[in-house]
């Protein structure tokens, strides 16, 4: 017997890890949310755990003036 697969809306996972690969900030959003907005959600939800962050390395999808402000707050 086969089971019908349920429709699952596409999603994105935004994960901030340290140099050892341990996760510190995670946000799961719908696929229509841009990378910029997704990382903002992840950092805002996990702000208390990011107090000792010295630098943030990100690819080209994570740019913008709002992000610079959030990075500065961490």
C-alpha positions in Angstrom: 0.0 0.0 0.0 1.2 3.5 -0.7 0.2 6.6 1.2 -0.6 9.8 -0.5 2.0 12.5 0.4 0.7 15.6 2.0 1.6 18.9 0.5 4.3 20.7 2.4 4.8 24.4 1.7 8.4 25.2 0.7 10.5 26.6 3.5 13.9 28.1 4.2 16.1 27.5 7.2 18.3 30.3 8.4 21.0 29.0 10.8 23.8 30.9 12.4 26.6 28.6 13.7 29.9 29.2 15.4 33.3 28.1 14.1 32.8 24.6 15.5 29.4 24.2 13.7 27.2 24.6 16.8 23.9 26.4 16.1 23.2 29.7 17.9 20.4 31.3 15.9 17.7 29.5 13.9 14.7 30.6 12.0 12.5 28.6 9.7 10.5 30.7 7.3 8.3 30.2 4.2 10.2 30.2 0.9 8.8 33.6 0.0 10.7 35.3 2.8 14.0 36.8 1.6 17.4 35.8 3.2 17.7 39.3 4.6 14.4 39.1 6.5 15.1 35.5 7.6 18.4 36.3 9.2 16.8 39.3 11.0 14.2 36.9 12.5 16.9 34.5 13.6 19.1 37.1 15.2 16.1 38.9 16.9 14.8 35.6 18.4 18.2 34.6 19.7 19.7 37.9 20.6 20.4 36.9 24.2 22.6 34.0 23.1 24.6 36.1 20.7 26.2 38.5 23.2 29.8 37.4 22.7 29.6 37.4 18.8 32.7 39.3 17.5 32.2 38.9 13.7 29.6 37.6 11.3 30.5 36.0 8.1 27.7 35.7 5.5 27.2 35.2 1.8 25.8 37.8 -0.7 22.2 37.0 0.1 22.6 38.5 3.6 23.4 42.2 2.9 21.7 45.5 3.6 21.8 48.5 6.0 19.2 46.9 8.4 21.5 43.9 8.8 24.5 46.0 9.6 22.5 47.5 12.5 21.4 44.1 13.8 25.0 42.8 13.5 26.2 45.8 15.5 23.7 45.1 18.2 25.0 41.5 18.7 
